Amino acid sequence: MTKINHRTYQEQRQAYDKIRDVIAGEDRLKNAGSQYLPQPEGMTSTQYNRYVQGSSFYAVAERTLRGMVGSVTRNAPILELPDRIASMRDAATFEGHSLDVLLEDTLHEVLSIGRYAMVLDYPTEGAAPGSAPFISTFNAESILDWKEELVGGRQKLTRLRLHEDNDDLDDGVEQHLLLTLEPAYTVRRFHVSRKRNGPEIATTSEVQIGEDIVPTIDGAPLFDIPAVIVSPYNLKADVEKPPFLDLVNVNLAHWRVSADYYWSLYLTSQPTPWVAGSLNEKNMPRQIGSGAFWVLPQGATAGMLEFTGAGIAAQKTALDDLTAQMATLGARMVYDGKGRNETTDTAKLRTRSELSLLHSSVNMVEAAILKLLRLAAEWTQTGTQDQVSLKLHRDFITAQMDPAVLTALIKAWQAGAISHDTLLMNLKKGELMDVNRALDDERDLIEEDENVLPFSTLPEAGNV
């Protein structure tokens, strides 16, 4: 039997599933049963169900990911495309999604899972003449096997097996896309039947669907696989540790301590009555509360059991410590400012570390999509690579200008202490004007706006 997965696939798949479950949130984790929240020894099934449902999951990983992606996409990217592939701006993917959606999806996968594949292809059936290429995307779980070799003095991707979604297939049958260099770029599709063989998954059959496809551009075959595999650090096929794995592990630890904490509160927050004396079935109390009346035999005593001790306080401290640990692992949305017992310099280093991952991921996503867009322009023979450009913004932190600073800048410009260009550059940096607009364009808009006072008529700084 032939194994079709890369030797590292199964180990990484467990990490991917864990990250996706945690990002999906509380409901999925609770439905997973004891996989992430083990059942304490001696606890009944009914108690365990109450234990799980009473816990509170702090969705730090999901909030952090959403915040990091949002900090990149809050400003539109700068994009230039030749006319022939301009339609890719609004329909860049196989599903017809825009380039903005592709960017957001890619950032989401690269920042959390650390792996994403994109393949450039041409529409084959039902496409209008002159149609632009499109990009097919594959998440980390769909990247089944790969191989890189030295070809012509440089490292090349020579084999890539990907899982394709196909809802029409029977259970237990998968569709795979195999891209190879033999030595020209060749595409094959297979239907693969699998079965379990102990802990491993073994392939029982592999049947090719259709003939080999050898794509050509202007009649010539290709000698590179038009695909990129993106990680936060490079565009190589090598597997990297998922960036969110450490944060996810601490997020799960926080949830487990939370479950213990709320279970302890449940058991101890309700005082329990006790009675000592000669009680029988007839005079035994049946209810408690303001509407219940107890008649106890002579000599009997009653009281209330209430929790005392530091156990629950220790659990609360553990929760706070884990929350602080999540903050140091990149969840800057958890805390405003530095964590407990953290110096200002340490807080700065932590923020730089987080932004370093974000900056590196943006660089790689930008480089990967730009590579495919330039290849699309080359395929359509509509322009040189220089005519295709993509620039994602790196100003990840909101820099809204303070009104007092704005007033000081205007007074400095009116007094002649700074130039008009310097004023506009500061307004752009402070996000009071479109960050994608050139200064010359802003000046033209000012001159064309009849509601804006000419520079010469503005009051002097001392007269404001």
C-alpha positions as CSV (number, residue, x, y, z in Angstrom):
1,M,0.0,0.0,0.0
2,T,1.3,3.5,-0.9
3,K,1.5,6.3,1.5
4,I,0.7,9.7,0.0
5,N,1.3,12.0,2.9
6,H,4.6,13.7,3.7
7,R,6.4,12.2,6.7
8,T,5.7,15.3,8.8
9,Y,2.0,15.6,7.8
10,Q,0.3,13.7,10.6
11,E,2.3,15.3,13.4
12,Q,1.5,18.8,12.1
13,R,-2.1,17.9,11.4
14,Q,-2.7,17.5,15.2
15,A,-1.4,21.0,15.8
16,Y,-3.5,22.4,13.0
17,D,-6.7,20.8,14.4
18,K,-6.0,22.1,17.8
19,I,-5.5,25.7,16.6
20,R,-8.6,25.6,14.5
21,D,-10.7,24.3,17.4
22,V,-9.5,27.0,19.8
23,I,-10.0,29.8,17.2
24,A,-13.5,28.4,16.5
25,G,-14.3,29.0,20.1
26,E,-16.2,27.7,23.1
27,D,-19.0,25.7,21.5
28,R,-16.6,23.6,19.5
29,L,-14.3,22.9,22.4
30,K,-17.1,21.9,24.7
31,N,-18.5,19.6,22.0
32,A,-15.1,17.9,21.8
33,G,-15.7,16.3,25.2
34,S,-12.7,15.2,27.1
35,Q,-10.2,15.8,24.2
36,Y,-9.3,19.2,25.6
37,L,-10.9,19.2,29.0
38,P,-10.2,15.8,30.7
39,Q,-12.8,14.4,33.1
40,P,-11.5,14.6,36.7
41,E,-11.1,11.3,38.4
42,G,-14.2,10.2,40.4
43,M,-16.5,12.6,38.7
44,T,-19.7,11.2,37.3
45,S,-20.9,11.8,33.8
46,T,-23.7,14.1,35.0
47,Q,-21.2,16.0,37.1
48,Y,-18.7,16.2,34.2
49,N,-21.4,17.6,31.9
50,R,-22.1,20.3,34.6
51,Y,-18.3,20.9,35.0
52,V,-17.9,21.5,31.2
53,Q,-21.0,23.6,30.7
54,G,-20.2,25.8,33.8
55,S,-16.7,26.6,32.5
56,S,-15.9,29.9,30.7
57,F,-13.6,30.0,27.7
58,Y,-11.6,33.2,27.2
59,A,-11.4,33.6,23.4
60,V,-8.0,35.2,23.4
61,A,-6.5,33.4,20.4
62,E,-9.4,34.3,18.1
63,R,-9.5,37.9,19.3
64,T,-5.7,38.3,18.8
65,L,-5.9,36.8,15.3
66,R,-8.8,39.1,14.3
67,G,-7.0,42.1,15.7
68,M,-3.7,41.3,13.9
69,V,-5.4,40.7,10.5
70,G,-7.5,43.9,11.0
71,S,-4.4,46.0,11.8
72,V,-3.1,45.1,8.3
73,T,-6.3,45.4,6.3
74,R,-7.7,48.5,7.9
75,N,-5.9,50.5,5.1
76,A,-6.5,49.3,1.5
77,P,-3.4,47.9,-0.2
78,I,-1.7,49.8,-3.1
79,L,-2.3,47.7,-6.2
80,E,-1.4,48.3,-9.9
81,L,-2.4,45.8,-12.6
82,P,-2.2,45.8,-16.4
83,D,-5.6,46.1,-18.1
84,R,-5.6,42.5,-19.3
85,I,-5.6,41.1,-15.7
86,A,-7.4,44.1,-14.0
87,S,-10.4,41.8,-13.5
88,M,-8.3,39.9,-10.9
89,R,-8.8,42.8,-8.6
90,D,-12.5,41.8,-8.2
91,A,-12.3,38.1,-9.1
92,A,-8.8,36.8,-8.1
93,T,-9.7,33.3,-6.9
94,F,-11.3,30.2,-8.3
95,E,-14.4,30.9,-6.2
96,G,-14.6,34.4,-7.6
97,H,-13.5,36.3,-4.5
98,S,-11.8,39.6,-4.8
99,L,-8.1,40.3,-4.1
100,D,-9.0,41.9,-0.8
101,V,-10.7,38.7,0.3
102,L,-7.7,36.7,-0.8
103,L,-5.3,38.9,1.2
104,E,-7.4,38.6,4.3
105,D,-7.8,34.8,4.0
106,T,-4.1,34.4,3.4
107,L,-3.1,36.6,6.4
108,H,-5.6,34.7,8.6
109,E,-4.0,31.3,7.6
110,V,-0.4,32.4,7.7
111,L,-0.6,34.2,11.1
112,S,-2.4,31.3,12.8
113,I,-1.5,28.1,11.1
114,G,1.7,29.3,9.4
115,R,1.1,27.6,6.1
116,Y,-1.0,28.3,3.0
117,A,-0.6,27.2,-0.7
118,M,-1.7,29.2,-3.8
119,V,-1.7,27.9,-7.3
120,L,-2.1,30.0,-10.5
121,D,-4.3,28.5,-13.2
122,Y,-6.4,29.4,-16.3
123,P,-10.1,28.8,-16.6
124,T,-10.6,25.8,-18.9
125,E,-14.4,25.3,-19.4
126,G,-17.0,27.9,-20.1
127,A,-14.5,30.8,-19.8
128,A,-15.0,33.9,-21.9
129,P,-12.3,34.8,-24.5
130,G,-9.5,36.8,-22.9
131,S,-10.3,35.6,-19.4
132,A,-7.7,36.4,-16.7
133,P,-6.0,33.6,-14.8
134,F,-7.2,32.9,-11.2
135,I,-5.6,31.7,-8.0
136,S,-6.7,28.5,-6.2
137,T,-6.0,28.3,-2.5
138,F,-5.3,25.4,-0.2
139,N,-5.1,25.4,3.6
140,A,-2.3,23.6,5.5
141,E,-4.4,20.4,5.9
142,S,-4.8,20.2,2.1
143,I,-1.0,20.3,1.5
144,L,-0.5,16.5,1.6
145,D,3.0,16.0,0.0
146,W,5.8,18.1,-1.5
147,K,9.3,17.8,-2.8
148,E,12.0,20.3,-3.5
149,E,15.1,19.5,-5.6
150,L,18.1,21.3,-7.1
151,V,17.2,22.0,-10.8
152,G,19.5,24.1,-12.9
153,G,21.5,25.3,-10.0
154,R,18.6,26.5,-7.9
155,Q,16.1,24.9,-5.5
156,K,12.7,24.2,-7.1
157,L,9.4,22.8,-6.1
158,T,9.2,19.7,-8.2
159,R,6.2,17.9,-6.7
160,L,3.1,19.1,-4.9
161,R,0.1,17.0,-3.9
162,L,-3.0,18.8,-2.8
163,H,-6.4,17.8,-1.5
164,E,-9.3,19.2,-3.6
165,D,-12.9,19.6,-2.2
166,N,-15.4,17.5,-4.1
167,D,-18.8,17.0,-2.4
168,D,-19.9,14.6,-5.2
169,L,-17.6,11.8,-4.0
170,D,-18.6,8.9,-1.8
171,D,-17.5,8.7,1.8
172,G,-13.9,7.5,2.1
173,V,-12.9,8.8,-1.3
174,E,-10.8,11.9,-1.8
175,Q,-9.8,13.9,-4.8
176,H,-6.1,14.9,-5.1
177,L,-4.4,17.3,-7.4
178,L,-0.8,16.3,-8.3
179,L,1.5,18.9,-9.8
180,T,4.9,17.8,-11.0
181,L,7.9,18.7,-13.2
182,E,8.7,15.9,-15.6
183,P,10.6,18.1,-16.6
184,A,7.7,20.2,-17.9
185,Y,4.8,21.2,-15.6
186,T,2.3,18.4,-15.6
187,V,-1.1,18.2,-13.8
188,R,-2.9,15.0,-12.8
189,R,-6.0,14.3,-10.7
190,F,-6.7,11.2,-8.7
191,H,-9.5,9.6,-6.7
192,V,-8.0,8.1,-3.6
193,S,-9.7,5.6,-1.3
194,R,-8.3,5.4,2.2
195,K,-8.7,3.0,5.1
196,R,-7.4,3.0,8.7
197,N,-4.5,0.7,9.5
198,G,-4.0,1.2,13.2
199,P,-3.0,4.7,14.0
200,E,-1.8,5.3,10.5
201,I,-3.9,6.1,7.4
202,A,-3.1,3.8,4.5
203,T,-4.0,4.3,0.8
204,T,-5.9,1.3,-0.6
205,S,-6.3,2.6,-4.2
206,E,-5.4,5.5,-6.4
207,V,-7.1,6.0,-9.7
208,Q,-6.2,8.8,-12.1
209,I,-9.1,10.8,-13.4
210,G,-8.7,11.9,-17.0
211,E,-5.4,12.3,-18.9
212,D,-2.3,14.1,-18.0
213,I,-2.5,17.9,-18.5
214,V,0.6,19.8,-19.8
215,P,-0.3,23.5,-19.7
216,T,1.2,25.7,-22.3
217,I,1.6,29.4,-22.7
218,D,1.8,30.6,-26.3
219,G,2.4,27.0,-27.3
220,A,5.3,26.5,-24.9
221,P,5.3,24.3,-21.8
222,L,6.1,25.6,-18.4
223,F,9.2,24.5,-16.4
224,D,8.1,25.8,-13.0
225,I,5.1,24.8,-10.9
226,P,3.1,28.0,-10.7
227,A,2.5,27.7,-7.0
228,V,3.7,29.2,-3.7
229,I,3.6,27.9,-0.2
230,V,3.6,30.7,2.3
231,S,4.8,30.7,5.9
232,P,5.4,33.7,8.2
233,Y,9.1,33.5,7.5
234,N,9.7,32.4,3.9
235,L,8.2,31.0,0.7
236,K,9.7,27.5,1.1
237,A,7.9,24.2,1.3
238,D,9.5,23.4,4.7
239,V,7.1,23.1,7.6
240,E,7.4,25.7,10.2
241,K,6.0,25.7,13.8
242,P,2.5,27.3,13.7
243,P,2.8,30.8,15.1
244,F,-0.3,30.5,17.3
245,L,0.5,27.1,18.8
246,D,2.0,28.4,22.0
247,L,-0.8,30.9,22.5
248,V,-3.4,28.2,21.8
249,N,-1.8,25.9,24.4
250,V,-1.8,28.5,27.1
251,N,-5.4,29.5,26.1
252,L,-6.4,25.8,26.7
253,A,-4.6,25.8,30.0
254,H,-6.5,28.9,31.0
255,W,-9.8,27.1,30.1
256,R,-8.9,24.1,32.2
257,V,-8.1,26.2,35.3
258,S,-11.3,28.1,34.6
259,A,-13.3,24.9,34.6
260,D,-11.8,24.0,38.0
261,Y,-12.4,27.5,39.4
262,Y,-16.1,27.7,38.4
263,W,-16.7,24.1,39.6
264,S,-15.2,25.0,42.9
265,L,-17.5,28.1,43.1
266,Y,-20.4,25.9,42.2
267,L,-19.7,23.4,45.0
268,T,-18.8,26.0,47.7
269,S,-20.8,29.1,47.1
270,Q,-24.1,27.6,48.3
271,P,-24.1,27.0,52.1
272,T,-25.2,23.5,53.1
273,P,-27.4,23.0,56.1
274,W,-26.6,20.4,58.8
275,V,-28.6,18.9,61.7
276,A,-27.3,16.9,64.6
277,G,-29.5,15.0,67.0
278,S,-32.1,12.2,67.3
279,L,-33.8,12.6,63.9
280,N,-36.1,10.2,62.3
281,E,-38.0,10.0,59.0
282,K,-40.9,12.0,60.5
283,N,-39.1,15.0,61.9
284,M,-36.3,15.2,59.3
285,P,-36.3,18.6,57.6
286,R,-37.3,18.4,53.9
287,Q,-36.9,22.0,52.7
288,I,-34.7,25.1,53.3
289,G,-35.5,28.7,52.9
290,S,-37.7,31.5,54.3
291,G,-40.9,29.5,53.7
292,A,-39.7,26.3,55.4
293,F,-40.4,25.7,59.1
294,W,-38.2,23.1,61.0
295,V,-39.4,21.4,64.2
296,L,-36.4,19.6,65.7
297,P,-36.4,17.2,68.7
298,Q,-35.1,18.4,72.0
299,G,-31.3,18.5,72.1
300,A,-30.9,18.7,68.3
301,T,-28.7,21.5,66.8
302,A,-28.5,22.9,63.3
303,G,-26.0,25.0,61.4
304,M,-24.6,25.8,57.9
305,L,-21.5,24.5,56.3
306,E,-19.6,27.3,54.5
307,F,-16.3,27.2,52.6
308,T,-13.3,28.8,54.1
309,G,-9.7,28.6,52.9
310,A,-7.4,29.8,50.1
311,G,-8.0,27.2,47.5
312,I,-10.3,29.2,45.2
313,A,-8.1,32.3,45.6
314,A,-5.1,30.3,44.4
315,Q,-7.1,29.2,41.3
316,K,-8.0,32.8,40.6
317,T,-4.3,33.8,40.9
318,A,-3.5,31.0,38.4
319,L,-6.0,32.4,36.0
320,D,-4.5,35.8,36.2
321,D,-1.0,34.4,35.7
322,L,-2.1,32.5,32.6
323,T,-3.8,35.6,31.2
324,A,-0.6,37.6,31.7
325,Q,1.3,34.7,30.0
326,M,-1.1,34.9,27.0
327,A,-0.3,38.6,26.8
328,T,3.4,38.0,26.6
329,L,2.8,35.4,23.8
330,G,1.3,38.1,21.5
331,A,-2.2,38.8,22.7
332,R,-1.8,42.6,23.1
333,M,-5.5,43.0,23.0
334,V,-5.7,41.3,26.4
335,Y,-4.0,43.9,28.4
336,D,-3.6,47.7,27.8
337,G,0.0,48.5,28.6
338,K,2.5,46.2,30.3
339,G,1.7,43.1,32.3
340,R,2.1,42.6,36.1
341,N,5.7,42.9,37.3
342,E,6.8,43.9,33.8
343,T,9.1,46.8,33.2
344,T,8.4,49.3,30.5
345,D,11.4,48.1,28.5
346,T,10.1,44.5,28.7
347,A,6.7,45.6,27.5
348,K,8.4,47.4,24.5
349,L,10.3,44.2,23.6
350,R,7.1,42.1,23.8
351,T,5.3,44.5,21.5
352,R,8.2,44.6,19.1
353,S,8.3,40.7,19.1
354,E,4.6,40.6,18.2
355,L,4.9,43.2,15.5
356,S,8.0,41.4,14.1
357,L,5.8,38.3,13.5
358,L,3.2,40.5,11.9
359,H,5.7,42.4,9.8
360,S,7.3,39.2,8.6
361,S,4.0,37.6,7.7
362,V,2.9,40.7,5.7
363,N,6.2,40.6,3.8
364,M,5.7,36.9,2.9
365,V,2.0,37.3,1.9
366,E,2.8,40.3,-0.2
367,A,5.7,38.6,-1.9
368,A,3.6,35.4,-2.6
369,I,0.6,37.2,-4.1
370,L,2.8,39.6,-6.1
371,K,4.7,36.6,-7.5
372,L,1.5,35.1,-8.8
373,L,0.1,38.4,-10.2
374,R,3.3,39.0,-12.1
375,L,3.2,35.5,-13.5
376,A,-0.4,36.1,-14.5
377,A,0.8,39.2,-16.4
378,E,3.5,37.2,-18.1
379,W,1.1,34.5,-19.1
380,T,-1.3,37.0,-20.7
381,Q,1.7,38.9,-22.3
382,T,0.1,42.2,-21.4
383,G,3.0,43.8,-19.6
384,T,6.3,43.5,-17.8
385,Q,6.7,42.6,-14.1
386,D,7.3,46.2,-13.3
387,Q,3.7,47.0,-14.3
388,V,2.4,44.9,-11.5
389,S,2.8,46.1,-8.0
390,L,1.2,45.3,-4.6
391,K,2.0,47.1,-1.4
392,L,0.4,46.2,2.0
393,H,0.6,48.8,4.7
394,R,2.9,48.3,7.6
395,D,1.5,50.9,9.9
396,F,-0.2,48.3,12.1
397,I,-1.0,50.6,15.1
398,T,-3.7,53.2,14.8
399,A,-2.1,56.7,14.8
400,Q,-5.0,59.0,15.0
401,M,-3.6,62.5,15.6
402,D,-4.4,64.3,18.9
403,P,-6.3,67.6,18.3
404,A,-3.7,69.5,20.3
405,V,-1.0,68.2,18.0
406,L,-3.1,69.2,14.9
407,T,-3.5,72.7,16.2
408,A,0.2,73.1,16.9
409,L,1.1,71.8,13.4
410,I,-1.3,74.3,11.7
411,K,0.2,77.2,13.8
412,A,3.7,76.1,13.0
413,W,2.8,76.1,9.2
414,Q,1.1,79.4,9.4
415,A,4.1,80.9,11.2
416,G,6.4,79.6,8.5
417,A,8.2,77.2,10.8
418,I,7.3,74.2,8.6
419,S,6.5,73.8,4.9
420,H,3.1,72.9,3.6
421,D,4.5,69.5,2.5
422,T,5.6,68.8,6.0
423,L,2.1,69.7,7.3
424,L,0.5,67.3,4.8
425,M,3.0,64.5,5.6
426,N,2.1,64.8,9.2
427,L,-1.6,64.8,8.5
428,K,-1.1,61.6,6.4
429,K,0.9,60.0,9.2
430,G,-1.8,60.9,11.7
431,E,-4.4,59.4,9.4
432,L,-6.3,62.6,8.9
433,M,-6.0,62.1,5.1
434,D,-6.1,59.1,2.9
435,V,-2.8,57.2,3.5
436,N,-2.8,56.0,-0.1
437,R,-3.1,59.5,-1.6
438,A,0.0,61.2,-2.9
439,L,0.8,64.7,-1.6
440,D,0.6,66.2,-5.1
441,D,-3.0,64.8,-5.4
442,E,-3.9,66.2,-2.0
443,R,-2.6,69.7,-3.1
444,D,-4.7,69.4,-6.3
445,L,-7.8,68.6,-4.3
446,I,-7.2,71.5,-2.0
447,E,-6.8,73.9,-4.9
448,E,-10.0,72.6,-6.6
449,D,-12.1,72.8,-3.5
450,E,-13.9,76.1,-3.5
451,N,-14.7,75.8,0.3
452,V,-11.0,75.8,1.2
453,L,-9.5,79.3,1.9
454,P,-6.5,80.1,-0.3
455,F,-3.1,79.9,1.5
456,S,-2.6,83.6,1.2
457,T,-5.8,84.5,3.0
458,L,-5.2,82.3,6.0
459,P,-4.6,84.3,9.3
460,E,-1.1,84.4,10.8
461,A,-0.4,82.1,13.7
462,G,-0.4,85.0,16.1
463,N,-3.8,86.1,15.1
464,V,-5.5,82.6,15.4
